Amino acid sequence: MRWFGSRQPGAVEAVLGRAYGGGSTPYEWLSRAVSKSAVTVLDLACGAGAMIDRLQRDGRTVIGLDRSAEELALARERGRGPLVQAHASYLPFADGSFDAVVTSLGFAVVADRPRFLAEAARVLRPGGVFAALTPSVRPANVEDLRVVSRLAGYLRVTPHVPGITEFKANQALSAVGLTKAEDKRARYYFEVSSREDAELLLGGLRSSPDRGRASSAVDFMTARVESLGPLRVPLPMRRIIAIK
């Protein structure tokens, strides 16, 4: 969490907003979990509010909540709101306030996951939907593994967006009165076509804070692009949906 909070505001959104698979971004995949009939939606641990834009529709109120003043300031600059600064594990909302609660990566990075889930379940109405996006290590093909292995060699960690990559969700959801409806994985790619792209990618990944290692990884990606053309870096994601 200390690492996640230290990132430049909007860094993760810059990466996931450009990651594509099957004609969509991970944010768009997550947004499809919310029914068109949902009137009140909470974007939990919203960051700079990437999901707010994708969830907005006529007759719907989408509230973004995050503990980071810097991320929320960027969300306001981008015209996203209403916004609330608060801790995701102590929500300032009444029981049953929302038709849906979504979180892009919050479920994966929060320190106290049981408390986080308990609060999400509390503010959901009966029959409401909880939907979360988390990083994953699969699906992956041989070329994906080759690229990830090379980058991990430079960074000393496996490159992926912030959060725990694999964990058992069913028991945690059941403990707070949520019933798992879906647990799927999908392959997404961030295309690196320049040094600027490589730097942008590393800015949003859970990579080593060591500048030397990061610089070496950028050099590797840049040289690969110059010799072989655009490099597609795999960012497999997982979508978990549960019903109250």
Phi, psi and chi 1 to 4 in degrees:
 res  aa     phi    psi   chi1   chi2   chi3   chi4
   1 MET       -  -38.1  -77.4  -63.5  -68.4      -
   2 ARG   -62.2  -41.5  -74.0 -165.6  -61.4  -89.2
   3 TRP   -62.9  -46.8  173.8   87.2      -      -
   4 PHE   -61.4  -41.8 -170.6   63.3      -      -
   5 GLY   -70.8  -16.7      -      -      -      -
   6 SER   -88.5   -8.0   70.6      -      -      -
   7 ARG   -69.5  155.6  -52.6  -54.2  -71.1  172.6
   8 GLN   -63.3  132.9 -178.3  178.0   -9.9      -
   9 PRO   -53.1  134.1  -27.9   36.3      -      -
  10 GLY    84.0   -0.2      -      -      -      -
  11 ALA   -64.3  -43.8      -      -      -      -
  12 VAL   -69.0  -41.5  174.7      -      -      -
  13 GLU   -59.3  -38.4  179.3 -177.2  -11.3      -
  14 ALA   -60.7  -32.1      -      -      -      -
  15 VAL   -82.7  -53.7  171.8      -      -      -
  16 LEU   -67.1  -27.3  -71.0 -174.3      -      -
  17 GLY   -70.2  -15.0      -      -      -      -
  18 ARG  -114.2    6.9  -81.6 -175.0   46.9 -177.3
  19 ALA   -91.1  125.0      -      -      -      -
  20 TYR  -123.9  145.9  -76.7   91.5      -      -
  21 GLY  -160.8  125.6      -      -      -      -
  22 GLY    63.8   27.7      -      -      -      -
  23 GLY    82.2    9.7      -      -      -      -
  24 SER  -140.9  167.1   72.7      -      -      -
  25 THR   -96.1  165.0   68.6      -      -      -
  26 PRO   -57.7  -35.5  -27.5   36.7      -      -
  27 TYR   -61.9  -42.8  -68.5  130.5      -      -
  28 GLU   -66.7  -37.2  -69.8  160.0   -7.9      -
  29 TRP   -61.1  -44.4 -172.1   37.7      -      -
  30 LEU   -64.8  -41.0  179.5   60.0      -      -
  31 SER   -62.3  -27.5   70.6      -      -      -
  32 ARG   -68.7  -13.6  -67.7  174.3 -168.3  154.5
  33 ALA   -75.5  -14.3      -      -      -      -
  34 VAL   -95.9  124.0  178.3      -      -      -
  35 SER   -63.8  147.9  168.2      -      -      -
  36 LYS   -61.1  -22.8  -66.9 -180.0  179.9  178.7
  37 SER   -81.4   -9.6   62.9      -      -      -
  38 ALA   -66.2  124.5      -      -      -      -
  39 VAL   -97.7  -37.4  175.0      -      -      -
  40 THR  -119.1  124.9   53.4      -      -      -
  41 VAL  -131.9  135.2 -179.6      -      -      -
  42 LEU  -108.5  125.3  174.1   62.8      -      -
  43 ASP   -97.3  100.8 -177.6    6.8      -      -
  44 LEU   -87.8  130.8 -167.1   54.4      -      -
  45 ALA    57.7   56.3      -      -      -      -
  46 CYS   -75.3  -15.0   67.9      -      -      -
  47 GLY    61.2 -131.5      -      -      -      -
  48 ALA   -84.2    7.9      -      -      -      -
  49 GLY    86.7   28.5      -      -      -      -
  50 ALA   -57.9  -39.2      -      -      -      -
  51 MET   -73.7  -24.5  -77.6  -59.9  -60.5      -
  52 ILE   -59.4  -47.2  -65.5  176.1      -      -
  53 ASP   -58.8  -39.8  -74.2  -12.2      -      -
  54 ARG   -79.6  -15.8  -68.6  157.5  176.9   86.9
  55 LEU   -99.8  -16.0  -70.2  167.1      -      -
  56 GLN   -64.4  139.5  -71.3  -74.4   11.8      -
  57 ARG  -160.6  162.1   60.6 -172.7  -56.1  121.7
  58 ASP   -57.4  133.1  -69.4  -17.7      -      -
  59 GLY    82.8    3.1      -      -      -      -
  60 ARG  -114.9  140.9  173.7 -177.2  -71.2  173.1
  61 THR  -109.4  123.0  -61.1      -      -      -
  62 VAL  -114.7  118.0 -177.0      -      -      -
  63 ILE  -105.7  129.6  -63.5  174.9      -      -
  64 GLY  -100.5  135.2      -      -      -      -
  65 LEU  -129.6  133.4 -179.8  143.8      -      -
  66 ASP  -155.2  156.1 -157.6  -82.8      -      -
  67 ARG   -89.6  -12.4   66.9 -175.6  -59.5 -177.8
  68 SER   -88.8  116.2  169.1      -      -      -
  69 ALA   -64.5  -33.9      -      -      -      -
  70 GLU   -68.2  -43.4  -67.7   76.3   15.3      -
  71 GLU   -64.5  -43.0  -69.0  -81.6   10.7      -
  72 LEU   -66.7  -34.1  -67.2  176.7      -      -
  73 ALA   -62.9  -40.0      -      -      -      -
  74 LEU   -67.4  -38.7 -179.0   56.6      -      -
  75 ALA   -60.5  -41.6      -      -      -      -
  76 ARG   -64.7  -41.3  -68.1 -171.0 -174.3   92.8
  77 GLU   -58.1  -32.1  -71.5  178.6   14.7      -
  78 ARG   -90.4    8.2  -66.1  176.2  174.9  175.5
  79 GLY    76.0   24.1      -      -      -      -
  80 ARG  -100.0  140.4  -63.2  163.7  174.4  169.0
  81 GLY   166.2  179.5      -      -      -      -
  82 PRO   -67.3  154.1   24.9  -33.7      -      -
  83 LEU  -127.3  146.9  -57.1  167.4      -      -
  84 VAL  -131.7  130.8  175.9      -      -      -
  85 GLN   -95.9  115.0 -176.4  177.1    3.0      -
  86 ALA  -165.2  168.0      -      -      -      -
  87 HIS   -81.9  132.6 -162.5  -65.9      -      -
  88 ALA   -64.3  -19.3      -      -      -      -
  89 SER   -93.8    1.3  -63.8      -      -      -
  90 TYR  -141.7   76.3  -59.2   90.9      -      -
  91 LEU   -78.3  134.4  -60.1  178.1      -      -
  92 PRO   -86.8   47.6   34.1  -36.5      -      -
  93 PHE  -131.9  153.0  -54.9  111.8      -      -
  94 ALA   -73.4  160.3      -      -      -      -
  95 ASP   -57.6  141.2  -63.7   -2.2      -      -
  96 GLY    64.8   30.9      -      -      -      -
  97 SER   -80.0  -20.8  -62.0      -      -      -
  98 PHE  -126.8  147.1  -64.1   93.9      -      -
  99 ASP   -79.9  -26.5  -62.2  -42.1      -      -
 100 ALA  -151.4  144.9      -      -      -      -
 101 VAL  -125.7  124.0  173.8      -      -      -
 102 VAL  -120.7  154.8  -57.1      -      -      -
 103 THR  -149.8  123.7 -179.7      -      -      -
 104 SER   -97.6   99.5   56.1      -      -      -
 105 LEU    84.2  -18.0  -56.6 -175.1      -      -
 106 GLY   -56.0  -41.4      -      -      -      -
 107 PHE   -61.9  -28.1 -171.8   31.9      -      -
 108 ALA   -90.4  -23.7      -      -      -      -
 109 VAL  -106.0  -15.4  -57.7      -      -      -
 110 VAL   -64.2  143.4   66.8      -      -      -
 111 ALA   -75.0  -39.3      -      -      -      -
 112 ASP  -111.1   82.4 -171.5  -11.6      -      -
 113 ARG   -63.6  -42.0 -172.4  173.5  -64.4  112.7
 114 PRO   -57.7  -42.5  -28.4   38.1      -      -
 115 ARG   -67.5  -41.4  176.4   73.1 -173.4 -176.2
 116 PHE   -57.3  -47.7  179.4   92.3      -      -
 117 LEU   -68.3  -39.0  -77.8  174.6      -      -
 118 ALA   -61.3  -41.0      -      -      -      -
 119 GLU   -69.9  -40.0  -80.0  -67.3  -88.7      -
 120 ALA   -60.7  -42.8      -      -      -      -
 121 ALA   -67.1  -38.1      -      -      -      -
 122 ARG   -61.3  -41.9  179.9 -176.9   66.0   78.6
 123 VAL   -84.8   -4.7  -58.4      -      -      -
 124 LEU   -82.6  141.9  -92.3  176.2      -      -
 125 ARG   -75.6  158.3   64.7  164.3  176.7   78.7
 126 PRO   -56.6  131.6  -27.6   36.7      -      -
 127 GLY    87.8   -3.9      -      -      -      -
 128 GLY   -72.1  164.2      -      -      -      -
 129 VAL  -112.2  133.3  171.9      -      -      -
 130 PHE  -109.6  128.5  171.4   77.9      -      -
 131 ALA  -135.1  131.3      -      -      -      -
 132 ALA  -132.4  147.1      -      -      -      -
 133 LEU  -114.1  132.3 -166.0   68.7      -      -
 134 THR  -138.2  157.6   76.5      -      -      -
 135 PRO   -72.0  158.6   26.7  -34.5      -      -
 136 SER  -140.8  167.8 -179.7      -      -      -
 137 VAL  -102.7   -4.8  -65.1      -      -      -
 138 ARG  -144.4  159.6   54.7 -174.3  174.7   88.0
 139 PRO   -77.6  154.9   29.2  -35.6      -      -
 140 ALA  -152.2  145.1      -      -      -      -
 141 ASN  -107.6 -176.1   57.1   33.6      -      -
 142 VAL   -61.9  -43.0  173.2      -      -      -
 143 GLU   -66.5  -38.8  179.0   57.8   25.2      -
 144 ASP   -57.2  -48.1  -66.9  -16.1      -      -
 145 LEU   -63.8  -34.8  -64.8  175.9      -      -
 146 ARG   -65.3  -45.2 -174.5  177.6  -66.9  115.0
 147 VAL   -64.8  -46.2  171.5      -      -      -
 148 VAL   -61.6  -41.0  167.5      -      -      -
 149 SER   -62.8  -42.1  177.7      -      -      -
 150 ARG   -64.0  -44.4  -71.7  -64.3  -57.7  -84.8
 151 LEU   -66.2  -40.4  -74.9  174.2      -      -
 152 ALA   -63.1  -31.5      -      -      -      -
 153 GLY   -63.4  -35.2      -      -      -      -
 154 TYR   -80.5  -41.3  -69.7  106.3      -      -
 155 LEU   -85.9  -20.0  -61.6  170.1      -      -
 156 ARG    69.6   10.6  -60.3  -66.7 -170.6  -90.2
 157 VAL  -143.3  155.0  -66.5      -      -      -
 158 THR   -71.1  126.5  -58.7      -      -      -
 159 PRO   -75.8  122.5   27.2  -33.4      -      -
 160 HIS  -161.5  165.9   59.9   76.9      -      -
 161 VAL   -67.2  162.9  -68.0      -      -      -
 162 PRO   -58.9  143.4  -25.1   35.3      -      -
 163 GLY   126.1  164.3      -      -      -      -
 164 ILE   -70.7  131.6  -62.5  172.5      -      -
 165 THR   -79.2  -39.1   53.4      -      -      -
 166 GLU  -137.1  131.6  -63.4  -63.3  -26.8      -
 167 PHE  -160.0  159.3   53.6   86.7      -      -
 168 LYS   -84.5  120.6  -65.3 -179.5  179.6  179.5
 169 ALA   -96.9  -27.0      -      -      -      -
 170 ASN   -59.2  -47.4 -166.8   48.8      -      -
 171 GLN   -65.6  -41.0 -176.2  175.5   -5.6      -
 172 ALA   -64.2  -39.7      -      -      -      -
 173 LEU   -68.1  -44.7  -67.0  167.2      -      -
 174 SER   -61.3  -34.4  -61.4      -      -      -
 175 ALA   -63.6  -22.2      -      -      -      -
 176 VAL  -112.1   15.0  -62.3      -      -      -
 177 GLY    85.3   19.5      -      -      -      -
 178 LEU  -106.5  140.5  -62.7  174.6      -      -
 179 THR  -108.9  119.9  -59.1      -      -      -
 180 LYS   -64.4  127.4 -173.2  174.1   70.2  174.3
 181 ALA  -106.6  -25.0      -      -      -      -
 182 GLU  -158.7  145.0  178.8 -174.7  -75.0      -
 183 ASP  -148.2   94.1 -170.3  -11.1      -      -
 184 LYS  -123.6  159.2  -69.5 -175.1  176.7 -179.7
 185 ARG  -124.8  149.5  -69.1  166.9  172.8   78.9
 186 ALA  -144.4  150.7      -      -      -      -
 187 ARG   -95.2  126.3 -174.2 -176.1  -62.8  129.2
 188 TYR  -124.3  157.1  -70.5   87.9      -      -
 189 TYR  -134.2  141.4  -67.0   93.9      -      -
 190 PHE  -105.7  123.0 -178.2   95.7      -      -
 191 GLU   -91.5  123.8 -174.9  169.3  -77.1      -
 192 VAL  -100.2  117.6  176.6      -      -      -
 193 SER  -119.1   -1.6  -61.7      -      -      -
 194 SER  -159.9  170.3   65.9      -      -      -
 195 ARG   -62.7  -36.3 -172.6  175.9 -171.7   85.2
 196 GLU   -62.4  -39.8  -70.1   72.3   22.6      -
 197 ASP   -62.4  -43.0  -72.6  -14.3      -      -
 198 ALA   -62.4  -42.3      -      -      -      -
 199 GLU   -66.6  -39.0  -68.1  171.3  -15.5      -
 200 LEU   -62.5  -44.0  180.0   67.5      -      -
 201 LEU   -59.8  -50.4  172.9   63.5      -      -
 202 LEU   -64.6  -28.3  -73.0 -169.4      -      -
 203 GLY   -64.3  -25.6      -      -      -      -
 204 GLY  -105.7   -1.7      -      -      -      -
 205 LEU   -91.6  159.8  -68.0 -174.4      -      -
 206 ARG   -83.8   75.6 -175.2 -171.3 -179.2  -81.4
 207 SER  -111.9  176.3   56.5      -      -      -
 208 SER   -63.8  138.5  168.1      -      -      -
 209 PRO   -74.1   -7.2   28.6  -35.2      -      -
 210 ASP   -68.7  117.6 -175.5  -81.6      -      -
 211 ARG   -65.6  -33.8  -68.4 -174.3  178.6 -178.9
 212 GLY   -64.0  -43.8      -      -      -      -
 213 ARG   -66.3  -42.6  -68.3  175.3 -177.2  170.6
 214 ALA   -62.1  -41.2      -      -      -      -
 215 SER   -63.3  -39.0  179.5      -      -      -
 216 SER   -65.1  -38.9  -65.1      -      -      -
 217 ALA   -65.7  -40.1      -      -      -      -
 218 VAL   -63.6  -42.9  168.6      -      -      -
 219 ASP   -60.1  -42.9  -70.0  -17.8      -      -
 220 PHE   -61.2  -48.4  156.4   68.3      -      -
 221 MET   -65.1  -39.4  -73.7 -173.3  -79.8      -
 222 THR   -64.4  -44.8  -57.7      -      -      -
 223 ALA   -64.5  -38.7      -      -      -      -
 224 ARG   -63.4  -41.9  169.3   71.3  178.0  -92.3
 225 VAL   -64.0  -43.3  167.7      -      -      -
 226 GLU   -66.6  -30.2  -69.6  174.0  -10.9      -
 227 SER   -93.8  -34.3   61.9      -      -      -
 228 LEU  -122.8   -3.2  -61.3  175.4      -      -
 229 GLY    95.3 -173.4      -      -      -      -
 230 PRO   -51.6  141.1  -28.0   37.0      -      -
 231 LEU  -109.3  126.2  170.7   67.6      -      -
 232 ARG   -97.8  115.2  -64.1 -157.3  -47.7  163.8
 233 VAL   -96.1  121.6  178.1      -      -      -
 234 PRO   -72.2  137.5   26.5  -34.3      -      -
 235 LEU  -133.1   72.7  -63.6  174.5      -      -
 236 PRO   -63.2  141.4   21.0  -30.4      -      -
 237 MET  -128.5  160.2  -57.4  -62.1  -63.1      -
 238 ARG  -126.7  135.2  178.7 -176.2 -175.7 -172.7
 239 ARG  -118.5  124.1 -174.6  179.2   71.2  174.2
 240 ILE  -114.0  127.0  -60.7  168.0      -      -
 241 ILE  -124.2  135.8  -58.5  175.0      -      -
 242 ALA  -139.2  155.1      -      -      -      -
 243 ILE  -117.1  140.8  -50.6  -63.7      -      -
 244 LYS   -87.0      - -179.1  174.5  179.6  179.5
